[in-house]
Amino acid sequence: MEWCAFSAALADLRVRVLTAEIKAANLEVALATNRRIGIAVGILMCRLGVTEDRAMAVLSKHSQDHNVKVRTMAEEVIYTGSL
């Protein structure tokens, strides 16, 4: 009986560790993406002479209009300086 309880607890811990590892990886990607979007917003602020909120709105709108993810559009802004 003890072996079954131990085995079940070990299986539960494995699932928890795997879940935590996946969540950590997703958070790392989100953080890196957020930084890149922030850089693109800064570039647009300078190029367009607008506020941070307006630059983010422009980036988001352009992303929606072209059916491209914001992070992809941000990379374009970073590399080209424009949308």
mmCIF file of the N, C-alpha and C atoms, coordinates in Angstrom:
data_MODEL
# 
_entry.id   MODEL 
# 
loop_
_atom_site.group_PDB 
_atom_site.id 
_atom_site.type_symbol 
_atom_site.label_atom_id 
_atom_site.label_alt_id 
_atom_site.label_comp_id 
_atom_site.label_asym_id 
_atom_site.label_entity_id 
_atom_site.label_seq_id 
_atom_site.pdbx_PDB_ins_code 
_atom_site.Cartn_x 
_atom_site.Cartn_y 
_atom_site.Cartn_z 
_atom_site.occupancy 
_atom_site.B_iso_or_equiv 
_atom_site.pdbx_formal_charge 
_atom_site.auth_seq_id 
_atom_site.auth_comp_id 
_atom_site.auth_asym_id 
_atom_site.auth_atom_id 
_atom_site.pdbx_PDB_model_num 
ATOM 1   N N  . MET A 1 1  ? 0.818  -1.195 0.000   1.00 0.00 ? 1  MET A N  1 
ATOM 2   C CA . MET A 1 1  ? 0.000  0.000  0.000   1.00 0.00 ? 1  MET A CA 1 
ATOM 3   C C  . MET A 1 1  ? 0.860  1.256  0.000   1.00 0.00 ? 1  MET A C  1 
ATOM 4   N N  . GLU A 1 2  ? 1.930  1.235  0.777   1.00 0.00 ? 2  GLU A N  1 
ATOM 5   C CA . GLU A 1 2  ? 2.808  2.411  0.824   1.00 0.00 ? 2  GLU A CA 1 
ATOM 6   C C  . GLU A 1 2  ? 3.460  2.673  -0.530  1.00 0.00 ? 2  GLU A C  1 
ATOM 7   N N  . TRP A 1 3  ? 3.830  1.598  -1.231  1.00 0.00 ? 3  TRP A N  1 
ATOM 8   C CA . TRP A 1 3  ? 4.471  1.768  -2.532  1.00 0.00 ? 3  TRP A CA 1 
ATOM 9   C C  . TRP A 1 3  ? 3.529  2.464  -3.518  1.00 0.00 ? 3  TRP A C  1 
ATOM 10  N N  . CYS A 1 4  ? 2.264  2.128  -3.505  1.00 0.00 ? 4  CYS A N  1 
ATOM 11  C CA . CYS A 1 4  ? 1.277  2.749  -4.399  1.00 0.00 ? 4  CYS A CA 1 
ATOM 12  C C  . CYS A 1 4  ? 1.131  4.232  -4.086  1.00 0.00 ? 4  CYS A C  1 
ATOM 13  N N  . ALA A 1 5  ? 1.092  4.568  -2.812  1.00 0.00 ? 5  ALA A N  1 
ATOM 14  C CA . ALA A 1 5  ? 0.961  5.977  -2.410  1.00 0.00 ? 5  ALA A CA 1 
ATOM 15  C C  . ALA A 1 5  ? 2.205  6.753  -2.835  1.00 0.00 ? 5  ALA A C  1 
ATOM 16  N N  . PHE A 1 6  ? 3.375  6.155  -2.637  1.00 0.00 ? 6  PHE A N  1 
ATOM 17  C CA . PHE A 1 6  ? 4.628  6.805  -3.027  1.00 0.00 ? 6  PHE A CA 1 
ATOM 18  C C  . PHE A 1 6  ? 4.673  7.001  -4.539  1.00 0.00 ? 6  PHE A C  1 
ATOM 19  N N  . SER A 1 7  ? 4.283  5.981  -5.280  1.00 0.00 ? 7  SER A N  1 
ATOM 20  C CA . SER A 1 7  ? 4.297  6.044  -6.739  1.00 0.00 ? 7  SER A CA 1 
ATOM 21  C C  . SER A 1 7  ? 3.335  7.126  -7.242  1.00 0.00 ? 7  SER A C  1 
ATOM 22  N N  . ALA A 1 8  ? 2.167  7.216  -6.630  1.00 0.00 ? 8  ALA A N  1 
ATOM 23  C CA . ALA A 1 8  ? 1.183  8.233  -7.019  1.00 0.00 ? 8  ALA A CA 1 
ATOM 24  C C  . ALA A 1 8  ? 1.705  9.631  -6.702  1.00 0.00 ? 8  ALA A C  1 
ATOM 25  N N  . ALA A 1 9  ? 2.334  9.799  -5.551  1.00 0.00 ? 9  ALA A N  1 
ATOM 26  C CA . ALA A 1 9  ? 2.891  11.089 -5.169  1.00 0.00 ? 9  ALA A CA 1 
ATOM 27  C C  . ALA A 1 9  ? 4.019  11.480 -6.112  1.00 0.00 ? 9  ALA A C  1 
ATOM 28  N N  . LEU A 1 10 ? 4.849  10.523 -6.487  1.00 0.00 ? 10 LEU A N  1 
ATOM 29  C CA . LEU A 1 10 ? 5.945  10.790 -7.407  1.00 0.00 ? 10 LEU A CA 1 
ATOM 30  C C  . LEU A 1 10 ? 5.405  11.194 -8.787  1.00 0.00 ? 10 LEU A C  1 
ATOM 31  N N  . ALA A 1 11 ? 4.391  10.518 -9.250  1.00 0.00 ? 11 ALA A N  1 
ATOM 32  C CA . ALA A 1 11 ? 3.785  10.856 -10.539 1.00 0.00 ? 11 ALA A CA 1 
ATOM 33  C C  . ALA A 1 11 ? 3.191  12.265 -10.491 1.00 0.00 ? 11 ALA A C  1 
ATOM 34  N N  . ASP A 1 12 ? 2.551  12.616 -9.382  1.00 0.00 ? 12 ASP A N  1 
ATOM 35  C CA . ASP A 1 12 ? 1.984  13.948 -9.216  1.00 0.00 ? 12 ASP A CA 1 
ATOM 36  C C  . ASP A 1 12 ? 3.086  15.002 -9.238  1.00 0.00 ? 12 ASP A C  1 
ATOM 37  N N  . LEU A 1 13 ? 4.187  14.733 -8.571  1.00 0.00 ? 13 LEU A N  1 
ATOM 38  C CA . LEU A 1 13 ? 5.315  15.681 -8.559  1.00 0.00 ? 13 LEU A CA 1 
ATOM 39  C C  . LEU A 1 13 ? 5.914  15.844 -9.954  1.00 0.00 ? 13 LEU A C  1 
ATOM 40  N N  . ARG A 1 14 ? 5.996  14.770 -10.708 1.00 0.00 ? 14 ARG A N  1 
ATOM 41  C CA . ARG A 1 14 ? 6.517  14.861 -12.077 1.00 0.00 ? 14 ARG A CA 1 
ATOM 42  C C  . ARG A 1 14 ? 5.632  15.772 -12.934 1.00 0.00 ? 14 ARG A C  1 
ATOM 43  N N  . VAL A 1 15 ? 4.337  15.623 -12.794 1.00 0.00 ? 15 VAL A N  1 
ATOM 44  C CA . VAL A 1 15 ? 3.406  16.460 -13.549 1.00 0.00 ? 15 VAL A CA 1 
ATOM 45  C C  . VAL A 1 15 ? 3.567  17.919 -13.132 1.00 0.00 ? 15 VAL A C  1 
ATOM 46  N N  . ARG A 1 16 ? 3.676  18.168 -11.843 1.00 0.00 ? 16 ARG A N  1 
ATOM 47  C CA . ARG A 1 16 ? 3.849  19.542 -11.354 1.00 0.00 ? 16 ARG A CA 1 
ATOM 48  C C  . ARG A 1 16 ? 5.144  20.168 -11.861 1.00 0.00 ? 16 ARG A C  1 
ATOM 49  N N  . VAL A 1 17 ? 6.228  19.406 -11.853 1.00 0.00 ? 17 VAL A N  1 
ATOM 50  C CA . VAL A 1 17 ? 7.510  19.919 -12.330 1.00 0.00 ? 17 VAL A CA 1 
ATOM 51  C C  . VAL A 1 17 ? 7.428  20.226 -13.822 1.00 0.00 ? 17 VAL A C  1 
ATOM 52  N N  . LEU A 1 18 ? 6.858  19.324 -14.578 1.00 0.00 ? 18 LEU A N  1 
ATOM 53  C CA . LEU A 1 18 ? 6.720  19.542 -16.021 1.00 0.00 ? 18 LEU A CA 1 
ATOM 54  C C  . LEU A 1 18 ? 5.864  20.778 -16.302 1.00 0.00 ? 18 LEU A C  1 
ATOM 55  N N  . THR A 1 19 ? 4.779  20.925 -15.575 1.00 0.00 ? 19 THR A N  1 
ATOM 56  C CA . THR A 1 19 ? 3.909  22.094 -15.729 1.00 0.00 ? 19 THR A CA 1 
ATOM 57  C C  . THR A 1 19 ? 4.663  23.376 -15.393 1.00 0.00 ? 19 THR A C  1 
ATOM 58  N N  . ALA A 1 20 ? 5.428  23.362 -14.323 1.00 0.00 ? 20 ALA A N  1 
ATOM 59  C CA . ALA A 1 20 ? 6.202  24.544 -13.929 1.00 0.00 ? 20 ALA A CA 1 
ATOM 60  C C  . ALA A 1 20 ? 7.273  24.874 -14.961 1.00 0.00 ? 20 ALA A C  1 
ATOM 61  N N  . GLU A 1 21 ? 7.918  23.867 -15.518 1.00 0.00 ? 21 GLU A N  1 
ATOM 62  C CA . GLU A 1 21 ? 8.934  24.097 -16.547 1.00 0.00 ? 21 GLU A CA 1 
ATOM 63  C C  . GLU A 1 21 ? 8.323  24.711 -17.802 1.00 0.00 ? 21 GLU A C  1 
ATOM 64  N N  . ILE A 1 22 ? 7.164  24.235 -18.207 1.00 0.00 ? 22 ILE A N  1 
ATOM 65  C CA . ILE A 1 22 ? 6.484  24.788 -19.382 1.00 0.00 ? 22 ILE A CA 1 
ATOM 66  C C  . ILE A 1 22 ? 6.076  26.228 -19.119 1.00 0.00 ? 22 ILE A C  1 
ATOM 67  N N  . LYS A 1 23 ? 5.536  26.482 -17.941 1.00 0.00 ? 23 LYS A N  1 
ATOM 68  C CA . LYS A 1 23 ? 5.122  27.838 -17.592 1.00 0.00 ? 23 LYS A CA 1 
ATOM 69  C C  . LYS A 1 23 ? 6.323  28.778 -17.573 1.00 0.00 ? 23 LYS A C  1 
ATOM 70  N N  . ALA A 1 24 ? 7.440  28.343 -17.015 1.00 0.00 ? 24 ALA A N  1 
ATOM 71  C CA . ALA A 1 24 ? 8.649  29.171 -16.979 1.00 0.00 ? 24 ALA A CA 1 
ATOM 72  C C  . ALA A 1 24 ? 9.150  29.474 -18.388 1.00 0.00 ? 24 ALA A C  1 
ATOM 73  N N  . ALA A 1 25 ? 9.130  28.491 -19.254 1.00 0.00 ? 25 ALA A N  1 
ATOM 74  C CA . ALA A 1 25 ? 9.568  28.703 -20.638 1.00 0.00 ? 25 ALA A CA 1 
ATOM 75  C C  . ALA A 1 25 ? 8.655  29.702 -21.341 1.00 0.00 ? 25 ALA A C  1 
ATOM 76  N N  . ASN A 1 26 ? 7.356  29.571 -21.138 1.00 0.00 ? 26 ASN A N  1 
ATOM 77  C CA . ASN A 1 26 ? 6.412  30.505 -21.745 1.00 0.00 ? 26 ASN A CA 1 
ATOM 78  C C  . ASN A 1 26 ? 6.613  31.925 -21.220 1.00 0.00 ? 26 ASN A C  1 
ATOM 79  N N  . LEU A 1 27 ? 6.891  32.063 -19.944 1.00 0.00 ? 27 LEU A N  1 
ATOM 80  C CA . LEU A 1 27 ? 7.131  33.381 -19.362 1.00 0.00 ? 27 LEU A CA 1 
ATOM 81  C C  . LEU A 1 27 ? 8.414  34.005 -19.911 1.00 0.00 ? 27 LEU A C  1 
ATOM 82  N N  . GLU A 1 28 ? 9.435  33.198 -20.134 1.00 0.00 ? 28 GLU A N  1 
ATOM 83  C CA . GLU A 1 28 ? 10.679 33.711 -20.711 1.00 0.00 ? 28 GLU A CA 1 
ATOM 84  C C  . GLU A 1 28 ? 10.448 34.233 -22.124 1.00 0.00 ? 28 GLU A C  1 
ATOM 85  N N  . VAL A 1 29 ? 9.671  33.515 -22.909 1.00 0.00 ? 29 VAL A N  1 
ATOM 86  C CA . VAL A 1 29 ? 9.349  33.961 -24.263 1.00 0.00 ? 29 VAL A CA 1 
ATOM 87  C C  . VAL A 1 29 ? 8.538  35.250 -24.204 1.00 0.00 ? 29 VAL A C  1 
ATOM 88  N N  . ALA A 1 30 ? 7.558  35.298 -23.317 1.00 0.00 ? 30 ALA A N  1 
ATOM 89  C CA . ALA A 1 30 ? 6.720  36.494 -23.184 1.00 0.00 ? 30 ALA A CA 1 
ATOM 90  C C  . ALA A 1 30 ? 7.550  37.702 -22.778 1.00 0.00 ? 30 ALA A C  1 
ATOM 91  N N  . LEU A 1 31 ? 8.486  37.515 -21.866 1.00 0.00 ? 31 LEU A N  1 
ATOM 92  C CA . LEU A 1 31 ? 9.337  38.615 -21.422 1.00 0.00 ? 31 LEU A CA 1 
ATOM 93  C C  . LEU A 1 31 ? 10.209 39.126 -22.564 1.00 0.00 ? 31 LEU A C  1 
ATOM 94  N N  . ALA A 1 32 ? 10.801 38.221 -23.305 1.00 0.00 ? 32 ALA A N  1 
ATOM 95  C CA . ALA A 1 32 ? 11.639 38.629 -24.438 1.00 0.00 ? 32 ALA A CA 1 
ATOM 96  C C  . ALA A 1 32 ? 10.804 39.335 -25.500 1.00 0.00 ? 32 ALA A C  1 
ATOM 97  N N  . THR A 1 33 ? 9.619  38.817 -25.771 1.00 0.00 ? 33 THR A N  1 
ATOM 98  C CA . THR A 1 33 ? 8.725  39.434 -26.753 1.00 0.00 ? 33 THR A CA 1 
ATOM 99  C C  . THR A 1 33 ? 8.318  40.828 -26.301 1.00 0.00 ? 33 THR A C  1 
ATOM 100 N N  . ASN A 1 34 ? 7.988  40.961 -25.021 1.00 0.00 ? 34 ASN A N  1 
ATOM 101 C CA . ASN A 1 34 ? 7.582  42.252 -24.481 1.00 0.00 ? 34 ASN A CA 1 
ATOM 102 C C  . ASN A 1 34 ? 8.699  43.280 -24.615 1.00 0.00 ? 34 ASN A C  1 
ATOM 103 N N  . ARG A 1 35 ? 9.915  42.863 -24.399 1.00 0.00 ? 35 ARG A N  1 
ATOM 104 C CA . ARG A 1 35 ? 11.063 43.771 -24.553 1.00 0.00 ? 35 ARG A CA 1 
ATOM 105 C C  . ARG A 1 35 ? 11.194 44.241 -25.996 1.00 0.00 ? 35 ARG A C  1 
ATOM 106 N N  . ARG A 1 36 ? 11.044 43.320 -26.938 1.00 0.00 ? 36 ARG A N  1 
ATOM 107 C CA . ARG A 1 36 ? 11.166 43.671 -28.358 1.00 0.00 ? 36 ARG A CA 1 
ATOM 108 C C  . ARG A 1 36 ? 10.040 44.617 -28.780 1.00 0.00 ? 36 ARG A C  1 
ATOM 109 N N  . ILE A 1 37 ? 8.834  44.381 -28.282 1.00 0.00 ? 37 ILE A N  1 
ATOM 110 C CA . ILE A 1 37 ? 7.719  45.273 -28.586 1.00 0.00 ? 37 ILE A CA 1 
ATOM 111 C C  . ILE A 1 37 ? 8.000  46.654 -27.992 1.00 0.00 ? 37 ILE A C  1 
ATOM 112 N N  . GLY A 1 38 ? 8.559  46.691 -26.796 1.00 0.00 ? 38 GLY A N  1 
ATOM 113 C CA . GLY A 1 38 ? 8.909  47.967 -26.169 1.00 0.00 ? 38 GLY A CA 1 
ATOM 114 C C  . GLY A 1 38 ? 9.930  48.744 -26.987 1.00 0.00 ? 38 GLY A C  1 
ATOM 115 N N  . ILE A 1 39 ? 10.896 48.044 -27.550 1.00 0.00 ? 39 ILE A N  1 
ATOM 116 C CA . ILE A 1 39 ? 11.896 48.700 -28.406 1.00 0.00 ? 39 ILE A CA 1 
ATOM 117 C C  . ILE A 1 39 ? 11.207 49.284 -29.636 1.00 0.00 ? 39 ILE A C  1 
ATOM 118 N N  . ALA A 1 40 ? 10.331 48.505 -30.249 1.00 0.00 ? 40 ALA A N  1 
ATOM 119 C CA . ALA A 1 40 ? 9.615  48.973 -31.436 1.00 0.00 ? 40 ALA A CA 1 
ATOM 120 C C  . ALA A 1 40 ? 8.736  50.178 -31.110 1.00 0.00 ? 40 ALA A C  1 
ATOM 121 N N  . VAL A 1 41 ? 8.086  50.149 -29.974 1.00 0.00 ? 41 VAL A N  1 
ATOM 122 C CA . VAL A 1 41 ? 7.260  51.280 -29.560 1.00 0.00 ? 41 VAL A CA 1 
ATOM 123 C C  . VAL A 1 41 ? 8.125  52.522 -29.401 1.00 0.00 ? 41 VAL A C  1 
ATOM 124 N N  . GLY A 1 42 ? 9.291  52.374 -28.810 1.00 0.00 ? 42 GLY A N  1 
ATOM 125 C CA . GLY A 1 42 ? 10.209 53.505 -28.663 1.00 0.00 ? 42 GLY A CA 1 
ATOM 126 C C  . GLY A 1 42 ? 10.641 54.084 -30.000 1.00 0.00 ? 42 GLY A C  1 
ATOM 127 N N  . ILE A 1 43 ? 10.915 53.209 -30.942 1.00 0.00 ? 43 ILE A N  1 
ATOM 128 C CA . ILE A 1 43 ? 11.298 53.660 -32.282 1.00 0.00 ? 43 ILE A CA 1 
ATOM 129 C C  . ILE A 1 43 ? 10.155 54.447 -32.916 1.00 0.00 ? 43 ILE A C  1 
ATOM 130 N N  . LEU A 1 44 ? 8.941  53.905 -32.810 1.00 0.00 ? 44 LEU A N  1 
ATOM 131 C CA . LEU A 1 44 ? 7.787  54.597 -33.390 1.00 0.00 ? 44 LEU A CA 1 
ATOM 132 C C  . LEU A 1 44 ? 7.530  55.931 -32.690 1.00 0.00 ? 44 LEU A C  1 
ATOM 133 N N  . MET A 1 45 ? 7.748  55.979 -31.393 1.00 0.00 ? 45 MET A N  1 
ATOM 134 C CA . MET A 1 45 ? 7.575  57.237 -30.663 1.00 0.00 ? 45 MET A CA 1 
ATOM 135 C C  . MET A 1 45 ? 8.497  58.310 -31.250 1.00 0.00 ? 45 MET A C  1 
ATOM 136 N N  . CYS A 1 46 ? 9.741  57.935 -31.472 1.00 0.00 ? 46 CYS A N  1 
ATOM 137 C CA . CYS A 1 46 ? 10.715 58.890 -32.029 1.00 0.00 ? 46 CYS A CA 1 
ATOM 138 C C  . CYS A 1 46 ? 10.386 59.253 -33.470 1.00 0.00 ? 46 CYS A C  1 
ATOM 139 N N  . ARG A 1 47 ? 10.096 58.252 -34.281 1.00 0.00 ? 47 ARG A N  1 
ATOM 140 C CA . ARG A 1 47 ? 9.855  58.495 -35.714 1.00 0.00 ? 47 ARG A CA 1 
ATOM 141 C C  . ARG A 1 47 ? 8.571  59.280 -35.965 1.00 0.00 ? 47 ARG A C  1 
ATOM 142 N N  . LEU A 1 48 ? 7.528  58.984 -35.172 1.00 0.00 ? 48 LEU A N  1 
ATOM 143 C CA . LEU A 1 48 ? 6.228  59.606 -35.401 1.00 0.00 ? 48 LEU A CA 1 
ATOM 144 C C  . LEU A 1 48 ? 5.973  60.801 -34.487 1.00 0.00 ? 48 LEU A C  1 
ATOM 145 N N  . GLY A 1 49 ? 6.795  60.949 -33.464 1.00 0.00 ? 49 GLY A N  1 
ATOM 146 C CA . GLY A 1 49 ? 6.607  62.050 -32.516 1.00 0.00 ? 49 GLY A CA 1 
ATOM 147 C C  . GLY A 1 49 ? 5.320  61.915 -31.716 1.00 0.00 ? 49 GLY A C  1 
ATOM 148 N N  . VAL A 1 50 ? 5.032  60.682 -31.270 1.00 0.00 ? 50 VAL A N  1 
ATOM 149 C CA . VAL A 1 50 ? 3.797  60.416 -30.535 1.00 0.00 ? 50 VAL A CA 1 
ATOM 150 C C  . VAL A 1 50 ? 4.100  59.850 -29.153 1.00 0.00 ? 50 VAL A C  1 
ATOM 151 N N  . THR A 1 51 ? 3.060  59.731 -28.350 1.00 0.00 ? 51 THR A N  1 
ATOM 152 C CA . THR A 1 51 ? 3.203  59.161 -27.013 1.00 0.00 ? 51 THR A CA 1 
ATOM 153 C C  . THR A 1 51 ? 3.377  57.647 -27.094 1.00 0.00 ? 51 THR A C  1 
ATOM 154 N N  . GLU A 1 52 ? 3.740  57.058 -25.987 1.00 0.00 ? 52 GLU A N  1 
ATOM 155 C CA . GLU A 1 52 ? 3.893  55.606 -25.909 1.00 0.00 ? 52 GLU A CA 1 
ATOM 156 C C  . GLU A 1 52 ? 2.574  54.904 -26.242 1.00 0.00 ? 52 GLU A C  1 
ATOM 157 N N  . ASP A 1 53 ? 1.483  55.395 -25.663 1.00 0.00 ? 53 ASP A N  1 
ATOM 158 C CA . ASP A 1 53 ? 0.182  54.777 -25.920 1.00 0.00 ? 53 ASP A CA 1 
ATOM 159 C C  . ASP A 1 53 ? -0.194 54.850 -27.401 1.00 0.00 ? 53 ASP A C  1 
ATOM 160 N N  . ARG A 1 54 ? 0.064  55.994 -28.012 1.00 0.00 ? 54 ARG A N  1 
ATOM 161 C CA . ARG A 1 54 ? -0.269 56.168 -29.433 1.00 0.00 ? 54 ARG A CA 1 
ATOM 162 C C  . ARG A 1 54 ? 0.613  55.268 -30.300 1.00 0.00 ? 54 ARG A C  1 
ATOM 163 N N  . ALA A 1 55 ? 1.896  55.175 -29.974 1.00 0.00 ? 55 ALA A N  1 
ATOM 164 C CA . ALA A 1 55 ? 2.801  54.311 -30.743 1.00 0.00 ? 55 ALA A CA 1 
ATOM 165 C C  . ALA A 1 55 ? 2.365  52.854 -30.645 1.00 0.00 ? 55 ALA A C  1 
ATOM 166 N N  . MET A 1 56 ? 1.947  52.429 -29.463 1.00 0.00 ? 56 MET A N  1 
ATOM 167 C CA . MET A 1 56 ? 1.471  51.051 -29.290 1.00 0.00 ? 56 MET A CA 1 
ATOM 168 C C  . MET A 1 56 ? 0.185  50.844 -30.079 1.00 0.00 ? 56 MET A C  1 
ATOM 169 N N  . ALA A 1 57 ? -0.681 51.837 -30.094 1.00 0.00 ? 57 ALA A N  1 
ATOM 170 C CA . ALA A 1 57 ? -1.920 51.741 -30.857 1.00 0.00 ? 57 ALA A CA 1 
ATOM 171 C C  . ALA A 1 57 ? -1.632 51.628 -32.346 1.00 0.00 ? 57 ALA A C  1 
ATOM 172 N N  . VAL A 1 58 ? -0.672 52.393 -32.833 1.00 0.00 ? 58 VAL A N  1 
ATOM 173 C CA . VAL A 1 58 ? -0.291 52.338 -34.249 1.00 0.00 ? 58 VAL A CA 1 
ATOM 174 C C  . VAL A 1 58 ? 0.256  50.952 -34.580 1.00 0.00 ? 58 VAL A C  1 
ATOM 175 N N  . LEU A 1 59 ? 1.123  50.446 -33.729 1.00 0.00 ? 59 LEU A N  1 
ATOM 176 C CA . LEU A 1 59 ? 1.706  49.111 -33.943 1.00 0.00 ? 59 LEU A CA 1 
ATOM 177 C C  . LEU A 1 59 ? 0.611  48.050 -33.944 1.00 0.00 ? 59 LEU A C  1 
ATOM 178 N N  . SER A 1 60 ? -0.295 48.112 -32.989 1.00 0.00 ? 60 SER A N  1 
ATOM 179 C CA . SER A 1 60 ? -1.384 47.140 -32.899 1.00 0.00 ? 60 SER A CA 1 
ATOM 180 C C  . SER A 1 60 ? -2.308 47.217 -34.106 1.00 0.00 ? 60 SER A C  1 
ATOM 181 N N  . LYS A 1 61 ? -2.657 48.412 -34.497 1.00 0.00 ? 61 LYS A N  1 
ATOM 182 C CA . LYS A 1 61 ? -3.557 48.598 -35.644 1.00 0.00 ? 61 LYS A CA 1 
ATOM 183 C C  . LYS A 1 61 ? -2.917 48.065 -36.920 1.00 0.00 ? 61 LYS A C  1 
ATOM 184 N N  . HIS A 1 62 ? -1.651 48.382 -37.108 1.00 0.00 ? 62 HIS A N  1 
ATOM 185 C CA . HIS A 1 62 ? -0.936 47.894 -38.295 1.00 0.00 ? 62 HIS A CA 1 
ATOM 186 C C  . HIS A 1 62 ? -0.882 46.362 -38.277 1.00 0.00 ? 62 HIS A C  1 
ATOM 187 N N  . SER A 1 63 ? -0.671 45.808 -37.108 1.00 0.00 ? 63 SER A N  1 
ATOM 188 C CA . SER A 1 63 ? -0.643 44.364 -36.947 1.00 0.00 ? 63 SER A CA 1 
ATOM 189 C C  . SER A 1 63 ? -1.987 43.753 -37.346 1.00 0.00 ? 63 SER A C  1 
ATOM 190 N N  . GLN A 1 64 ? -3.069 44.331 -36.866 1.00 0.00 ? 64 GLN A N  1 
ATOM 191 C CA . GLN A 1 64 ? -4.408 43.822 -37.198 1.00 0.00 ? 64 GLN A CA 1 
ATOM 192 C C  . GLN A 1 64 ? -4.715 43.986 -38.676 1.00 0.00 ? 64 GLN A C  1 
ATOM 193 N N  . ASP A 1 65 ? -4.390 45.150 -39.218 1.00 0.00 ? 65 ASP A N  1 
ATOM 194 C CA . ASP A 1 65 ? -4.686 45.417 -40.633 1.00 0.00 ? 65 ASP A CA 1 
ATOM 195 C C  . ASP A 1 65 ? -3.977 44.451 -41.572 1.00 0.00 ? 65 ASP A C  1 
ATOM 196 N N  . HIS A 1 66 ? -2.804 43.991 -41.167 1.00 0.00 ? 66 HIS A N  1 
ATOM 197 C CA . HIS A 1 66 ? -2.016 43.103 -42.021 1.00 0.00 ? 66 HIS A CA 1 
ATOM 198 C C  . HIS A 1 66 ? -2.053 41.643 -41.559 1.00 0.00 ? 66 HIS A C  1 
ATOM 199 N N  . ASN A 1 67 ? -2.877 41.380 -40.545 1.00 0.00 ? 67 ASN A N  1 
ATOM 200 C CA . ASN A 1 67 ? -3.031 40.024 -40.016 1.00 0.00 ? 67 ASN A CA 1 
ATOM 201 C C  . ASN A 1 67 ? -1.686 39.391 -39.657 1.00 0.00 ? 67 ASN A C  1 
ATOM 202 N N  . VAL A 1 68 ? -0.890 40.179 -38.951 1.00 0.00 ? 68 VAL A N  1 
ATOM 203 C CA . VAL A 1 68 ? 0.440  39.746 -38.511 1.00 0.00 ? 68 VAL A CA 1 
ATOM 204 C C  . VAL A 1 68 ? 0.523  39.960 -37.001 1.00 0.00 ? 68 VAL A C  1 
ATOM 205 N N  . LYS A 1 69 ? 1.151  39.054 -36.313 1.00 0.00 ? 69 LYS A N  1 
ATOM 206 C CA . LYS A 1 69 ? 1.281  39.203 -34.862 1.00 0.00 ? 69 LYS A CA 1 
ATOM 207 C C  . LYS A 1 69 ? 2.062  40.464 -34.519 1.00 0.00 ? 69 LYS A C  1 
ATOM 208 N N  . VAL A 1 70 ? 1.713  41.047 -33.373 1.00 0.00 ? 70 VAL A N  1 
ATOM 209 C CA . VAL A 1 70 ? 2.374  42.277 -32.938 1.00 0.00 ? 70 VAL A CA 1 
ATOM 210 C C  . VAL A 1 70 ? 3.877  42.049 -32.793 1.00 0.00 ? 70 VAL A C  1 
ATOM 211 N N  . ARG A 1 71 ? 4.264  40.898 -32.274 1.00 0.00 ? 71 ARG A N  1 
ATOM 212 C CA . ARG A 1 71 ? 5.703  40.645 -32.075 1.00 0.00 ? 71 ARG A CA 1 
ATOM 213 C C  . ARG A 1 71 ? 6.438  40.601 -33.415 1.00 0.00 ? 71 ARG A C  1 
ATOM 214 N N  . THR A 1 72 ? 5.787  40.076 -34.453 1.00 0.00 ? 72 THR A N  1 
ATOM 215 C CA . THR A 1 72 ? 6.394  40.038 -35.784 1.00 0.00 ? 72 THR A CA 1 
ATOM 216 C C  . THR A 1 72 ? 6.502  41.444 -36.353 1.00 0.00 ? 72 THR A C  1 
ATOM 217 N N  . MET A 1 73 ? 5.456  42.232 -36.164 1.00 0.00 ? 73 MET A N  1 
ATOM 218 C CA . MET A 1 73 ? 5.461  43.613 -36.629 1.00 0.00 ? 73 MET A CA 1 
ATOM 219 C C  . MET A 1 73 ? 6.530  44.409 -35.876 1.00 0.00 ? 73 MET A C  1 
ATOM 220 N N  . ALA A 1 74 ? 6.703  44.129 -34.599 1.00 0.00 ? 74 ALA A N  1 
ATOM 221 C CA . ALA A 1 74 ? 7.730  44.811 -33.805 1.00 0.00 ? 74 ALA A CA 1 
ATOM 222 C C  . ALA A 1 74 ? 9.123  44.526 -34.364 1.00 0.00 ? 74 ALA A C  1 
ATOM 223 N N  . GLU A 1 75 ? 9.369  43.305 -34.756 1.00 0.00 ? 75 GLU A N  1 
ATOM 224 C CA . GLU A 1 75 ? 10.665 42.968 -35.339 1.00 0.00 ? 75 GLU A CA 1 
ATOM 225 C C  . GLU A 1 75 ? 10.905 43.750 -36.630 1.00 0.00 ? 75 GLU A C  1 
ATOM 226 N N  . GLU A 1 76 ? 9.862  43.906 -37.427 1.00 0.00 ? 76 GLU A N  1 
ATOM 227 C CA . GLU A 1 76 ? 9.992  44.686 -38.662 1.00 0.00 ? 76 GLU A CA 1 
ATOM 228 C C  . GLU A 1 76 ? 10.369 46.133 -38.341 1.00 0.00 ? 76 GLU A C  1 
ATOM 229 N N  . VAL A 1 77 ? 9.721  46.691 -37.349 1.00 0.00 ? 77 VAL A N  1 
ATOM 230 C CA . VAL A 1 77 ? 10.031 48.082 -36.956 1.00 0.00 ? 77 VAL A CA 1 
ATOM 231 C C  . VAL A 1 77 ? 11.462 48.176 -36.462 1.00 0.00 ? 77 VAL A C  1 
ATOM 232 N N  . ILE A 1 78 ? 11.897 47.227 -35.668 1.00 0.00 ? 78 ILE A N  1 
ATOM 233 C CA . ILE A 1 78 ? 13.260 47.247 -35.132 1.00 0.00 ? 78 ILE A CA 1 
ATOM 234 C C  . ILE A 1 78 ? 14.284 47.194 -36.263 1.00 0.00 ? 78 ILE A C  1 
ATOM 235 N N  . TYR A 1 79 ? 14.049 46.340 -37.236 1.00 0.00 ? 79 TYR A N  1 
ATOM 236 C CA . TYR A 1 79 ? 15.034 46.172 -38.306 1.00 0.00 ? 79 TYR A CA 1 
ATOM 237 C C  . TYR A 1 79 ? 14.962 47.218 -39.396 1.00 0.00 ? 79 TYR A C  1 
ATOM 238 N N  . THR A 1 80 ? 13.773 47.790 -39.617 1.00 0.00 ? 80 THR A N  1 
ATOM 239 C CA . THR A 1 80 ? 13.635 48.742 -40.715 1.00 0.00 ? 80 THR A CA 1 
ATOM 240 C C  . THR A 1 80 ? 13.434 50.195 -40.239 1.00 0.00 ? 80 THR A C  1 
ATOM 241 N N  . GLY A 1 81 ? 12.992 50.348 -39.012 1.00 0.00 ? 81 GLY A N  1 
ATOM 242 C CA . GLY A 1 81 ? 12.730 51.680 -38.486 1.00 0.00 ? 81 GLY A CA 1 
ATOM 243 C C  . GLY A 1 81 ? 11.360 52.207 -38.844 1.00 0.00 ? 81 GLY A C  1 
ATOM 244 N N  . SER A 1 82 ? 10.576 51.418 -39.554 1.00 0.00 ? 82 SER A N  1 
ATOM 245 C CA . SER A 1 82 ? 9.235  51.867 -39.919 1.00 0.00 ? 82 SER A CA 1 
ATOM 246 C C  . SER A 1 82 ? 8.320  50.651 -40.076 1.00 0.00 ? 82 SER A C  1 
ATOM 247 N N  . LEU A 1 83 ? 7.046  50.952 -40.277 1.00 0.00 ? 83 LEU A N  1 
ATOM 248 C CA . LEU A 1 83 ? 6.058  49.885 -40.471 1.00 0.00 ? 83 LEU A CA 1 
ATOM 249 C C  . LEU A 1 83 ? 5.934  49.507 -41.931 1.00 0.00 ? 83 LEU A C  1 
# 
